[in-house]
């Protein structure tokens, strides 16, 4: 019986010593990762076409274009006409006086000053990017002059806008 008691006592001691023996992980420490990023300002611009329809000999014909910039949120921009004169030219024409019709552009806000490169210091469109394509409230109005003395045919033209941001 003594042997059994001794064996139980030794077994109990071994069990207790292994149960209290936890494996030490050691101390812990923390660190940080510095994270950085950059969003570059980007912009693009589109505009609806100016459709003058049938050009009249009795007077002028107007057409309106809506300008839609698409700039990174918070990016300020200006939009100016890259030229001083805007012309409709007869398709397959010579570009001479009888084959061209001028169409000055103004801001629809009521300014009578032409939206041209020469006036770009004071007459331009401006805004701040919304992060998506957003049409400007202010539009452009083109006024085609009388077609008296012009050759019959189809006329087309291009206006180049310069967006600066």
DSSP file (Angstrom, degrees, kcal/mol; ACC not computed):
  #  RESIDUE AA STRUCTURE BP1 BP2  ACC     N-H-->O    O-->H-N    N-H-->O    O-->H-N    TCO  KAPPA ALPHA  PHI   PSI    X-CA   Y-CA   Z-CA
    1    1 A X     >        0   0    0      0, 0.0     4,-2.6     0, 0.0     5,-0.2   0.000 360.0 360.0 360.0 -34.9    0.0    0.0    0.0
    2    2 A X  H  >  +     0   0    0      1,-0.2     4,-2.8     2,-0.2     5,-0.2   0.903 360.0  51.9 -61.4 -39.6    2.8    2.3    0.7
    3    3 A X  H  > S+     0   0    0      1,-0.2     4,-2.6     2,-0.2    -1,-0.2   0.912 109.1  49.9 -64.8 -40.1    4.1    1.7   -2.8
    4    4 A X  H  > S+     0   0    0      2,-0.2     4,-2.6     1,-0.2    -2,-0.2   0.909 111.3  48.6 -65.6 -41.5    0.7    2.6   -4.2
    5    5 A X  H  X S+     0   0    0     -4,-2.6     4,-2.7     2,-0.2    -2,-0.2   0.920 112.5  48.8 -62.7 -44.3    0.5    5.8   -2.1
    6    6 A X  H  X S+     0   0    0     -4,-2.8     4,-2.6     1,-0.2    -2,-0.2   0.916 111.9  49.0 -62.8 -41.8    4.0    6.8   -3.2
    7    7 A X  H  X S+     0   0    0     -4,-2.6     4,-2.5     2,-0.2    -2,-0.2   0.907 113.1  46.7 -65.5 -41.9    3.1    6.1   -6.8
    8    8 A X  H  X S+     0   0    0     -4,-2.6     4,-2.6     2,-0.2    -2,-0.2   0.895 112.6  50.4 -65.5 -40.1   -0.1    8.2   -6.5
    9    9 A X  H  X S+     0   0    0     -4,-2.7     4,-2.2     2,-0.2    -2,-0.2   0.910 112.8  45.5 -65.1 -43.2    1.8   11.0   -4.8
   10   10 A X  H  X S+     0   0    0     -4,-2.6     4,-2.4     2,-0.2    -2,-0.2   0.915 113.4  50.1 -67.2 -42.6    4.4   11.0   -7.5
   11   11 A X  H  X S+     0   0    0     -4,-2.5     4,-2.5     1,-0.2    -2,-0.2   0.910 111.6  48.7 -62.0 -42.2    1.8   10.9  -10.3
   12   12 A X  H  X S+     0   0    0     -4,-2.6     4,-2.7     2,-0.2     5,-0.2   0.909 110.7  50.2 -63.6 -42.5   -0.1   13.7   -8.7
   13   13 A X  H  X S+     0   0    0     -4,-2.2     4,-2.4     2,-0.2    -1,-0.2   0.904 111.4  48.6 -63.7 -40.9    3.0   15.8   -8.3
   14   14 A X  H  X S+     0   0    0     -4,-2.4     4,-2.2     2,-0.2     5,-0.2   0.921 111.8  49.2 -65.2 -43.1    3.9   15.2  -12.0
   15   15 A X  H  X S+     0   0    0     -4,-2.5     4,-2.3     1,-0.2    -2,-0.2   0.933 112.7  47.4 -61.3 -45.7    0.4   16.1  -13.1
   16   16 A X  H  X S+     0   0    0     -4,-2.7     4,-1.8     1,-0.2    -1,-0.2   0.898 111.3  50.6 -63.6 -40.5    0.4   19.3  -11.1
   17   17 A X  H  < S+     0   0    0     -4,-2.4     4,-0.4    -5,-0.2    -1,-0.2   0.878 114.2  43.1 -69.5 -35.1    3.8   20.3  -12.3
   18   18 A X  H  < S+     0   0    0     -4,-2.2    -1,-0.2     2,-0.2     3,-0.2   0.822 111.1  55.7 -78.4 -30.3    2.9   19.9  -16.0
   19   19 A X  H  < S+     0   0    0     -4,-2.3    -2,-0.2     1,-0.2    -1,-0.2   0.864 111.4  43.2 -68.3 -35.5   -0.5   21.5  -15.6
   20   20 A X  S  < S+     0   0    0     -4,-1.8     2,-1.3    -5,-0.2    -1,-0.2   0.568  92.0  96.3 -85.6  -9.0    1.1   24.7  -14.2
   21   21 A X        +     0   0    0     -4,-0.4     2,-0.3    -3,-0.2    -1,-0.1  -0.688  56.0 179.0 -84.3  95.6    3.8   24.6  -16.8
   22   22 A X        -     0   0    0     -2,-1.3     2,-0.7     1,-0.0    -2,-0.0  -0.736  35.0-111.8 -94.3 148.2    2.6   27.0  -19.5
   23   23 A X        -     0   0    0     -2,-0.3     2,-0.3     1,-0.1    -2,-0.0  -0.695  33.5-129.4 -81.9 120.2    4.7   27.6  -22.5
   24   24 A X        -     0   0    0     -2,-0.7     3,-0.1     1,-0.2    -1,-0.1  -0.514  19.2-168.5 -74.5 128.8    5.9   31.2  -22.3
   25   25 A X        -     0   0    0     -2,-0.3     2,-0.2     1,-0.3    -1,-0.2   0.779  39.7-130.2 -84.1 -30.7    5.4   33.2  -25.6
   26   26 A X        -     0   0    0      2,-0.0    -1,-0.3     0, 0.0     2,-0.1  -0.505  39.2 -38.4 106.1-179.2    7.5   36.0  -24.4
   27   27 A X        -     0   0    0     -2,-0.2     2,-0.3    -3,-0.1     0, 0.0  -0.353  57.3-137.5 -75.1 160.3    6.9   39.7  -24.3
   28   28 A X        -     0   0    0     -2,-0.1     2,-0.3     2,-0.0    -1,-0.0  -0.857  16.7-173.8-118.6 155.9    5.0   41.5  -27.1
   29   29 A X        -     0   0    0     -2,-0.3     2,-0.3     2,-0.0     0, 0.0  -0.959  13.6-138.7-140.7 158.4    5.7   44.7  -28.9
   30   30 A X        -     0   0    0     -2,-0.3     2,-0.3     2,-0.0    -2,-0.0  -0.833  16.8-177.7-117.7 158.4    3.7   46.7  -31.4
   31   31 A X        -     0   0    0     -2,-0.3     2,-0.3     2,-0.0    -2,-0.0  -0.897  15.9-130.4-143.6 172.5    4.8   48.6  -34.5
   32   32 A X        -     0   0    0     -2,-0.3     2,-0.5     2,-0.0    -2,-0.0  -0.888   4.5-141.0-127.6 158.2    3.2   50.8  -37.2
   33   33 A X        -     0   0    0     -2,-0.3     2,-0.6     2,-0.0    -2,-0.0  -0.987  20.3-137.0-116.2 123.8    3.2   50.9  -40.9
   34   34 A X        -     0   0    0     -2,-0.5     2,-0.5     2,-0.0    -2,-0.0  -0.717  24.1-166.0 -80.1 120.9    3.2   54.4  -42.4
   35   35 A X        +     0   0    0     -2,-0.6     2,-0.3     2,-0.0    -2,-0.0  -0.924  11.4 171.6-112.1 132.5    0.8   54.4  -45.3
   36   36 A X        +     0   0    0     -2,-0.5     2,-0.3     2,-0.0    -2,-0.0  -0.919   4.8 169.6-134.7 161.7    0.7   57.2  -47.9
   37   37 A X        -     0   0    0     -2,-0.3     2,-0.4     2,-0.0    -2,-0.0  -0.973  18.2-142.9-164.0 162.3   -1.1   57.9  -51.2
   38   38 A X        -     0   0    0     -2,-0.3     2,-0.6     2,-0.0    -2,-0.0  -0.998   1.8-155.9-135.6 136.8   -1.7   60.6  -53.7
   39   39 A X        -     0   0    0     -2,-0.4     2,-0.3    33,-0.0    -2,-0.0  -0.965  22.3-147.1-109.2 116.7   -4.7   61.5  -55.8
   40   40 A X        -     0   0    0     -2,-0.6     2,-0.3     1,-0.1    32,-0.1  -0.588  19.6-111.4 -82.9 143.4   -3.6   63.5  -58.8
   41   41 A X        +     0   0    0     -2,-0.3     2,-0.3    30,-0.1    -1,-0.1  -0.590  43.5 174.7 -71.7 130.6   -5.9   66.2  -60.2
   42   42 A X        +     0   0    0     -2,-0.3    30,-2.3     2,-0.0     2,-0.3  -0.980   5.9 178.8-135.6 150.7   -7.2   65.1  -63.6
   43   43 A X  E     +A   71   0A   0     -2,-0.3     2,-0.3    28,-0.2    28,-0.2  -0.993   9.0 175.7-148.3 152.7   -9.7   66.8  -65.9
   44   44 A X  E     -A   70   0A   0     26,-1.0    26,-2.8    -2,-0.3     2,-0.4  -0.943  15.4-149.4-145.9 165.9  -11.4   66.3  -69.2
   45   45 A X  E     +A   69   0A   0     -2,-0.3     2,-0.3    24,-0.2    24,-0.2  -1.000  12.7 178.5-143.9 140.4  -14.1   68.2  -71.0
   46   46 A X  E     -A   68   0A   0     22,-1.9    22,-3.4    -2,-0.4     2,-0.3  -0.898   9.1-163.4-129.3 163.2  -16.9   67.5  -73.5
   47   47 A X  E     -A   67   0A   0     -2,-0.3    20,-0.2    20,-0.2     2,-0.1  -0.996  24.0-111.8-147.3 145.1  -19.5   69.7  -75.0
   48   48 A X        -     0   0    0     18,-2.3     2,-0.0    -2,-0.3    20,-0.0  -0.429  46.7 -96.4 -72.7 153.3  -22.8   69.1  -76.8
   49   49 A X        -     0   0    0     -2,-0.1     2,-0.8    16,-0.1    15,-0.2  -0.305  25.3-125.1 -69.6 152.4  -22.9   70.0  -80.5
   50   50 A X        -     0   0    0     13,-0.1     2,-0.8    15,-0.1    15,-0.1  -0.878  27.4-168.2 -97.1 106.0  -24.2   73.3  -81.8
   51   51 A X        +     0   0    0     -2,-0.8    13,-0.2    13,-0.3    11,-0.1  -0.840  13.0 177.8-100.4 105.8  -26.8   72.4  -84.3
   52   52 A X        -     0   0    0     -2,-0.8    -1,-0.2     1,-0.2     2,-0.1   0.665  21.5-164.9 -80.0 -16.5  -27.8   75.4  -86.3
   53   53 A X        +     0   0    0      2,-0.1     2,-0.5     8,-0.1    -1,-0.2  -0.418  60.5   8.7  67.2-141.4  -30.3   73.5  -88.5
   54   54 A X  S    S-     0   0    0     -2,-0.1     2,-0.4     1,-0.0     0, 0.0  -0.616  79.8-138.1 -75.6 121.4  -31.3   75.4  -91.6
   55   55 A X        -     0   0    0     -2,-0.5     2,-0.2    92,-0.0     5,-0.1  -0.675  21.8-140.5 -83.5 129.8  -29.2   78.5  -91.9
   56   56 A X        -     0   0    0     -2,-0.4    91,-2.1     3,-0.2    92,-0.3  -0.614  19.9-153.2 -98.5 150.6  -31.3   81.5  -93.0
   57   57 A X  S    S+     0   0    0     -2,-0.2    91,-0.2    89,-0.2    -1,-0.1   0.605  92.8  68.3 -87.7 -14.2  -30.7   84.4  -95.4
   58   58 A X  S    S-     0   0    0      1,-0.1     2,-0.3    89,-0.1    -1,-0.2   0.632 117.8 -48.6 -82.1 -12.9  -33.1   86.6  -93.5
   59   59 A X  S    S-     0   0    0     -3,-0.2    88,-0.3    86,-0.1    -3,-0.2  -0.949  81.8 -30.1 174.4-155.2  -30.9   86.9  -90.4
   60   60 A X        -     0   0    0     -2,-0.3     2,-0.4    86,-0.1    85,-0.2  -0.495  39.9-149.9 -92.2 160.2  -29.0   85.0  -87.8
   61   61 A X  E     -C  144   0B   0     83,-2.0    83,-3.1    -2,-0.2     2,-0.3  -0.994  14.2-152.5-128.0 134.8  -29.5   81.5  -86.5
   62   62 A X  E     +C  143   0B   0     -2,-0.4     2,-0.3    81,-0.2    81,-0.2  -0.767  13.3 179.7-111.6 156.3  -28.5   80.5  -82.9
   63   63 A X  E     -C  142   0B   0     79,-2.1    79,-3.2    -2,-0.3     2,-0.4  -0.981  16.2-140.9-148.1 151.1  -27.5   77.3  -81.3
   64   64 A X  E     -C  141   0B   0     -2,-0.3     2,-0.4    77,-0.2   -13,-0.3  -0.894   8.0-162.0-119.4 144.8  -26.5   76.4  -77.7
   65   65 A X  E     -C  140   0B   0     75,-2.7    75,-2.5    -2,-0.4     2,-0.5  -0.990  10.9-145.4-125.9 134.2  -23.8   74.0  -76.4
   66   66 A X        -     0   0    0     -2,-0.4   -18,-2.3    73,-0.2     2,-0.4  -0.866  16.4-146.3 -97.4 128.3  -23.7   72.6  -72.9
   67   67 A X  E     -A   47   0A   0     -2,-0.5    69,-2.8    71,-0.4     2,-0.5  -0.809  12.8-169.4 -99.2 132.3  -20.1   72.2  -71.6
   68   68 A X  E     -AB  46 135A   0    -22,-3.4   -22,-1.9    -2,-0.4    67,-0.2  -0.877   1.4-170.3-127.6  99.1  -19.4   69.2  -69.2
   69   69 A X  E     -AB  45 134A   0     65,-0.8    65,-2.1    -2,-0.5     2,-0.4  -0.548   8.7-158.1 -81.5 154.5  -16.1   69.1  -67.4
   70   70 A X  E     +A   44   0A   0    -26,-2.8   -26,-1.0    63,-0.2     2,-0.3  -0.859  28.0 160.2-132.7  97.3  -15.1   66.0  -65.5
   71   71 A X  E     -A   43   0A   0     61,-0.5    60,-2.0    -2,-0.4    61,-0.3  -0.877  47.1 -90.6-122.9 151.2  -12.5   66.9  -62.9
   72   72 A X    >   -     0   0    0    -30,-2.3     3,-2.4    -2,-0.3    57,-0.3  -0.261  66.0 -79.9 -53.1 141.5  -11.2   65.3  -59.7
   73   73 A X  T 3  S+     0   0    0      1,-0.3    57,-0.2    57,-0.2    -1,-0.2  -0.196 117.3  11.9 -49.2 127.3  -13.2   66.4  -56.7
   74   74 A X  T 3  S+     0   0    0     55,-2.6     2,-0.5     1,-0.3    -1,-0.3   0.390  89.3 136.4  85.9  -2.5  -12.1   69.8  -55.5
   75   75 A X    <   -     0   0    0     -3,-2.4    54,-3.4   -33,-0.1    -1,-0.3  -0.680  47.2-141.8 -81.6 122.0   -9.9   70.6  -58.6
   76   76 A X  E     +F  128   0C   0     -2,-0.5     2,-0.3    52,-0.3    52,-0.2  -0.583  28.1 173.9 -82.3 147.1  -10.5   74.2  -59.8
   77   77 A X  E     -F  127   0C   0     50,-2.4    50,-1.9    -2,-0.2     2,-0.3  -0.963  25.4-151.3-148.3 161.0  -10.5   74.7  -63.5
   78   78 A X  E     -FG 126 164C   0     86,-2.1    86,-2.8    -2,-0.3     2,-0.4  -0.978  10.6-154.8-131.4 149.0  -11.1   77.3  -66.3
   79   79 A X  E     +FG 125 163C   0     46,-3.1    46,-2.6    -2,-0.3     2,-0.3  -0.992  19.2 173.8-127.0 125.5  -12.4   76.6  -69.8
   80   80 A X  E     - G   0 162C   0     82,-2.4    82,-3.2    -2,-0.4     2,-0.4  -0.882  38.0-102.9-129.1 158.7  -11.6   79.0  -72.7
   81   81 A X  E     - G   0 161C   0     -2,-0.3    80,-0.2    80,-0.2    39,-0.1  -0.695  24.7-149.6 -78.1 130.4  -12.1   79.1  -76.4
   82   82 A X  S    S+     0   0    0     78,-3.1     2,-0.3    -2,-0.4    -1,-0.1   0.538  75.2  51.5 -79.7  -6.2   -8.7   78.2  -78.1
   83   83 A X        -     0   0    0     77,-0.3    34,-2.2     1,-0.1    35,-0.1  -0.776  67.3-140.5-127.3 171.4   -9.5   80.4  -81.1
   84   84 A X  S    S+     0   0    0     32,-0.3     2,-0.4    -2,-0.3    -1,-0.1   0.693  88.5  37.4-101.1 -25.7  -10.7   83.9  -82.0
   85   85 A X        -     0   0    0     19,-0.1     2,-0.5     2,-0.0    -1,-0.2  -0.972  63.9-156.6-130.4 143.8  -13.1   83.1  -84.8
   86   86 A X        -     0   0    0     -2,-0.4    17,-3.0    -3,-0.1     2,-0.4  -0.983  18.7-178.3-121.4 127.8  -15.5   80.2  -85.3
   87   87 A X  E     -H  102   0D   0     -2,-0.5     2,-0.5    71,-0.3    71,-0.4  -0.958  27.3-142.8-129.7 143.9  -16.5   79.3  -88.8
   88   88 A X  E     -H  101   0D   0     13,-3.0    13,-2.6    -2,-0.4     2,-0.4  -0.912  29.5-158.2 -93.3 128.8  -18.8   76.8  -90.4
   89   89 A X  E     -HI 100 156D   0     67,-3.6    67,-2.4    -2,-0.5    11,-0.2  -0.909  21.0-108.9-114.4 139.6  -17.1   75.6  -93.6
   90   90 A X  E >   - I   0 155D   0      9,-2.8     3,-2.4    -2,-0.4    65,-0.3  -0.449  39.8-108.4 -67.0 130.8  -19.0   74.1  -96.6
   91   91 A X  T 3  S+     0   0    0     63,-3.4    63,-0.2     1,-0.3    -1,-0.1  -0.408 104.9   4.1 -59.5 131.1  -18.2   70.4  -96.9
   92   92 A X  T 3  S+     0   0    0      1,-0.2    -1,-0.3    -2,-0.1     2,-0.1   0.686 107.8 131.1  59.8  22.7  -15.9   70.0 -100.0
   93   93 A X  S <  S-     0   0    0     -3,-2.4    -1,-0.2     6,-0.1    -4,-0.0  -0.308  71.0-112.9 -91.3-177.6  -15.9   73.7 -100.4
   94   94 A X        -     0   0    0     -2,-0.1     3,-0.1    -3,-0.1    -1,-0.1   0.616  41.1-120.5 -91.4 -14.3  -12.9   76.0 -100.9
   95   95 A X        +     0   0    0      1,-0.2     5,-0.0    -5,-0.1    -4,-0.0   0.472  68.9 137.2  84.4   1.2  -13.1   77.7  -97.5
   96   96 A X  S >  S-     0   0    0      1,-0.1     3,-1.7     3,-0.1    -1,-0.2  -0.094  76.1 -83.7 -71.3 178.5  -13.5   81.0  -99.3
   97   97 A X  G >  S+     0   0    0      1,-0.3     3,-1.0     2,-0.2    -1,-0.1   0.824 130.7  51.9 -54.4 -37.6  -16.0   83.7  -98.3
   98   98 A X  G 3  S+     0   0    0      1,-0.2    53,-3.1    52,-0.1    -1,-0.3   0.607 112.5  47.6 -77.6 -10.4  -18.9   82.1 -100.2
   99   99 A X  G <  S+     0   0    0     -3,-1.7    -9,-2.8    51,-0.2     2,-0.4   0.161 104.1  70.0-114.2  16.2  -18.1   78.7  -98.4
  100  100 A X  E <   -H   89   0D   0     -3,-1.0     2,-0.4   -11,-0.2   -11,-0.2  -0.996  52.2-168.6-139.3 142.8  -17.8   80.0  -94.8
  101  101 A X  E     -H   88   0D   0    -13,-2.6   -13,-3.0    -2,-0.4     2,-0.2  -0.988  21.4-136.9-129.6 120.9  -20.2   81.3  -92.3
  102  102 A X  E     -H   87   0D   0     -2,-0.4    43,-2.4   -15,-0.2     2,-0.3  -0.504  16.9-172.8 -76.6 143.4  -18.9   82.9  -89.1
  103  103 A X  E     -D  144   0B   0    -17,-3.0    41,-0.2    41,-0.2    -1,-0.0  -0.732   9.6-157.5-137.3  90.7  -20.6   82.0  -85.8
  104  104 A X  E     -D  143   0B   0     39,-0.8    39,-2.4    -2,-0.3     2,-0.4  -0.316  14.0-140.4 -61.5 148.6  -19.4   84.1  -82.8
  105  105 A X  E     +D  142   0B   0     37,-0.2    10,-3.8    10,-0.2     2,-0.3  -0.922  21.0 178.7-115.7 138.6  -19.9   82.5  -79.4
  106  106 A X  E     -DE 141 114B   0     35,-2.4    35,-3.0    -2,-0.4     2,-0.3  -0.898  37.9 -97.0-128.5 162.3  -21.0   84.2  -76.2
  107  107 A X  E >   -D  140   0B   0      6,-0.5     3,-1.5    -2,-0.3     4,-0.4  -0.637  30.7-130.3 -76.2 137.3  -21.7   83.0  -72.7
  108  108 A X  T 3  S+     0   0    0     31,-3.1    -1,-0.1    -2,-0.3    32,-0.1   0.596  93.9  90.4 -67.3  -9.3  -25.4   82.4  -72.2
  109  109 A X  T 3  S-     0   0    0     30,-0.3    -1,-0.3     1,-0.1    31,-0.1   0.584 115.1 -97.2 -64.7  -6.9  -25.2   84.4  -69.0
  110  110 A X  S <  S+     0   0    0     -3,-1.5     2,-0.2     1,-0.3    -2,-0.1   0.369  75.3 145.8 108.8  -4.7  -26.0   87.5  -71.2
  111  111 A X        -     0   0    0     -4,-0.4    -1,-0.3     1,-0.2    -4,-0.3  -0.496  37.1-157.7 -67.3 131.0  -22.5   88.8  -71.7
  112  112 A X        +     0   0    0     -2,-0.2     2,-0.3    -6,-0.1    -1,-0.2   0.577  62.5 106.2 -85.0 -10.0  -22.3   90.4  -75.2
  113  113 A X  S    S-     0   0    0      1,-0.1    -6,-0.5    -6,-0.0    -3,-0.1  -0.533  81.2-107.5 -73.8 134.2  -18.5   90.0  -75.2
  114  114 A X  B     -E  106   0B   0     -2,-0.3     2,-1.5    -8,-0.1    -8,-0.3  -0.291  17.8-124.0 -65.8 142.5  -17.4   87.2  -77.5
  115  115 A X        +     0   0    0    -10,-3.8     2,-0.3     3,-0.1   -10,-0.2  -0.699  64.8 133.6 -83.9  85.5  -16.1   83.9  -75.9
  116  116 A X  S    S-     0   0    0     -2,-1.5     3,-0.4     7,-0.1   -32,-0.3  -0.833  73.1-106.2-133.3 168.1  -12.7   84.0  -77.8
  117  117 A X  S >  S+     0   0    0    -34,-2.2     3,-1.3    -2,-0.3     4,-0.2   0.874 119.1  58.7 -62.3 -37.6   -9.1   83.5  -77.0
  118  118 A X  T 3  S+     0   0    0      1,-0.3     3,-0.3   -35,-0.1    -1,-0.2   0.821 113.4  38.0 -62.7 -30.6   -8.6   87.3  -77.3
  119  119 A X  T >> S+     0   0    0     -3,-0.4     4,-2.9     1,-0.2     3,-2.0   0.263  81.9 113.5-101.6  10.7  -11.1   87.8  -74.5
  120  120 A X  T <4  +     0   0    0     -3,-1.3    -1,-0.2     1,-0.3    -2,-0.1   0.679  64.0  70.3 -61.6 -19.0  -10.1   84.8  -72.4
  121  121 A X  T 34 S+     0   0    0     -3,-0.3    -1,-0.3    -4,-0.2     3,-0.1   0.784 122.2  10.2 -68.0 -25.5   -8.8   87.0  -69.6
  122  122 A X  T <4 S+     0   0    0     -3,-2.0     2,-0.7     1,-0.2    -2,-0.2   0.607 121.7  63.4-126.1 -22.9  -12.3   88.0  -68.7
  123  123 A X  S  < S+     0   0    0     -4,-2.9     2,-0.3    -7,-0.2    -1,-0.2  -0.883  71.9 108.4-113.9 103.2  -14.7   85.7  -70.6
  124  124 A X        -     0   0    0     -2,-0.7     2,-0.4   -44,-0.1   -44,-0.2  -0.965  63.9-103.7-160.0 168.2  -14.4   82.1  -69.7
  125  125 A X  E     +F   79   0C   0    -46,-2.6   -46,-3.1    -2,-0.3     2,-0.3  -0.819  41.1 177.9 -99.5 143.9  -16.1   79.2  -67.9
  126  126 A X  E     +F   78   0C   0     -2,-0.4     2,-0.3   -48,-0.2   -48,-0.2  -0.974  10.6 130.4-145.2 157.7  -14.8   78.3  -64.4
  127  127 A X  E     -F   77   0C   0    -50,-1.9   -50,-2.4    -2,-0.3     2,-0.4  -0.980  46.9 -89.7-178.9-170.8  -15.7   75.9  -61.6
  128  128 A X  E     -F   76   0C   0     -2,-0.3   -52,-0.3   -52,-0.2   -55,-0.1  -0.994  47.3-103.0-128.3 132.6  -14.5   73.2  -59.2
  129  129 A X        -     0   0    0    -54,-3.4   -55,-2.6    -2,-0.4   -57,-0.1  -0.195  20.3-162.5 -58.1 140.2  -14.5   69.5  -60.0
  130  130 A X        -     0   0    0      2,-0.5   -57,-0.2   -57,-0.2   -58,-0.1   0.379  48.4-106.4-101.3  -0.2  -17.3   67.4  -58.5
  131  131 A X  S    S+     0   0    0    -60,-2.0     2,-0.3     1,-0.2   -59,-0.1   0.507  97.8  54.3  85.5   3.4  -15.4   64.1  -59.1
  132  132 A X  S    S-     0   0    0    -61,-0.3    -2,-0.5   -63,-0.1   -61,-0.5  -0.964 105.2 -69.9-157.4 165.6  -17.7   63.2  -62.0
  133  133 A X        +     0   0    0     -2,-0.3     2,-0.4   -63,-0.2   -63,-0.2  -0.488  56.6 174.9 -65.4 121.0  -18.9   64.7  -65.3
  134  134 A X  E     -B   69   0A   0    -65,-2.1   -65,-0.8    -2,-0.4     2,-0.1  -0.975  28.7-127.0-135.8 118.8  -21.2   67.6  -64.3
  135  135 A X  E     -B   68   0A   0     -2,-0.4   -67,-0.2   -67,-0.2     2,-0.2  -0.368  29.0-119.0 -64.0 138.7  -22.7   69.9  -66.9
  136  136 A X        -     0   0    0    -69,-2.8   -69,-0.2     2,-0.2    -1,-0.1  -0.515   9.6-134.1 -76.4 146.9  -22.1   73.6  -66.2
  137  137 A X  S    S+     0   0    0     -2,-0.2     2,-0.4   -71,-0.1    -1,-0.1   0.867  91.7  72.9 -67.8 -36.3  -25.1   75.8  -65.6
  138  138 A X  S    S-     0   0    0    -71,-0.1   -71,-0.4   -31,-0.0     2,-0.2  -0.675  72.7-167.9 -83.4 130.5  -23.7   78.4  -67.9
  139  139 A X        -     0   0    0     -2,-0.4   -31,-3.1   -73,-0.1     2,-0.4  -0.572  20.2-111.3-112.3 175.7  -23.9   77.4  -71.6
  140  140 A X  E     -CD  65 107B   0    -75,-2.5   -75,-2.7   -33,-0.2     2,-0.5  -0.916  22.9-157.3-110.6 135.2  -22.4   78.7  -74.8
  141  141 A X  E     -CD  64 106B   0    -35,-3.0   -35,-2.4    -2,-0.4     2,-0.4  -0.956   4.0-162.0-114.8 122.9  -24.5   80.4  -77.5
  142  142 A X  E     -CD  63 105B   0    -79,-3.2   -79,-2.1    -2,-0.5     2,-0.5  -0.838   2.2-159.4-100.4 140.5  -23.3   80.5  -81.1
  143  143 A X  E     -CD  62 104B   0    -39,-2.4   -39,-0.8    -2,-0.4     2,-0.3  -0.910   6.7-152.9-123.7 103.9  -24.9   82.9  -83.5
  144  144 A X  E     -CD  61 103B   0    -83,-3.1   -83,-2.0    -2,-0.5   -41,-0.2  -0.591  21.5-127.1 -75.9 130.4  -24.4   82.0  -87.2
  145  145 A X        -     0   0    0    -43,-2.4   -86,-0.1    -2,-0.3    -1,-0.1  -0.171  45.3 -63.4 -70.8 170.6  -24.5   85.1  -89.4
  146  146 A X        -     0   0    0      1,-0.1   -89,-0.2   -89,-0.1    -1,-0.2  -0.188  37.7-141.0 -54.6 143.0  -26.8   85.4  -92.4
  147  147 A X    >   +     0   0    0    -91,-2.1     3,-2.0   -88,-0.3   -90,-0.2   0.246  52.9 139.3 -92.3  13.3  -26.2   83.0  -95.1
  148  148 A X  T 3  S+     0   0    0    -92,-0.3     3,-0.1     1,-0.3   -92,-0.0  -0.368  74.5  13.9 -57.5 131.5  -26.9   85.6  -97.8
  149  149 A X  T 3  S+     0   0    0      1,-0.3     2,-0.3    -2,-0.1    -1,-0.3   0.601 100.1 127.1  78.5  12.1  -24.4   85.1 -100.7
  150  150 A X    <   -     0   0    0     -3,-2.0    -1,-0.3   -51,-0.1   -51,-0.2  -0.743  64.4-105.4-102.2 151.2  -23.2   81.7  -99.5
  151  151 A X        -     0   0    0    -53,-3.1     2,-0.1    -2,-0.3    -1,-0.1  -0.424  38.5-107.3 -70.7 145.3  -23.1   78.5 -101.5
  152  152 A X  S    S+     0   0    0     -2,-0.1     2,-0.3   -62,-0.0    -1,-0.1  -0.430  72.3  80.1 -69.4 148.3  -25.7   75.9 -100.9
  153  153 A X  S    S-     0   0    0     -2,-0.1     2,-0.4     2,-0.0   -63,-0.0  -0.881  81.2 -46.9 146.5-176.0  -24.5   72.8  -99.1
  154  154 A X        -     0   0    0     -2,-0.3   -63,-3.4   -63,-0.2     2,-0.4  -0.736  48.8-160.6 -91.9 137.6  -23.7   71.3  -95.8
  155  155 A X  E     +I   90   0D   0     -2,-0.4     2,-0.3   -65,-0.3   -65,-0.2  -0.942  11.1 176.7-120.7 139.1  -21.5   73.3  -93.4
  156  156 A X  E     +I   89   0D   0    -67,-2.4   -67,-3.6    -2,-0.4     2,-0.3  -0.948   0.7 177.2-136.3 159.4  -19.5   72.0  -90.4
  157  157 A X        -     0   0    0     -2,-0.3     2,-0.4   -69,-0.3   -69,-0.1  -0.975  17.4-139.5-155.0 166.0  -17.2   73.6  -87.9
  158  158 A X        -     0   0    0    -71,-0.4     2,-0.5    -2,-0.3   -71,-0.3  -0.998   5.6-162.1-134.2 135.1  -15.1   72.8  -84.9
  159  159 A X        -     0   0    0     -2,-0.4     2,-0.6   -73,-0.1   -73,-0.1  -0.975  14.5-147.7-114.3 127.6  -14.5   74.8  -81.7
  160  160 A X        -     0   0    0     -2,-0.5   -78,-3.1     2,-0.0     2,-0.4  -0.851  10.2-158.4 -99.4 124.2  -11.6   73.8  -79.6
  161  161 A X  E     -G   81   0C   0     -2,-0.6     2,-0.6   -80,-0.2   -80,-0.2  -0.802   4.6-149.2 -99.5 141.5  -11.9   74.3  -75.9
  162  162 A X  E     -G   80   0C   0    -82,-3.2   -82,-2.4    -2,-0.4     2,-0.6  -0.952   9.1-163.9-112.4 117.8   -8.9   74.6  -73.6
  163  163 A X  E     -G   79   0C   0     -2,-0.6     2,-0.4   -84,-0.2   -84,-0.2  -0.891   6.7-170.6-102.3 124.3   -9.4   73.3  -70.0
  164  164 A X  E      G   78   0C   0    -86,-2.8   -86,-2.1    -2,-0.6    -2,-0.0  -0.953 360.0 360.0-116.8 132.7   -6.8   74.5  -67.5
  165  165 A X              0   0    0     -2,-0.4   -89,-0.2   -88,-0.2    -1,-0.1   0.322 360.0 360.0-140.4 360.0   -6.6   73.0  -64.0
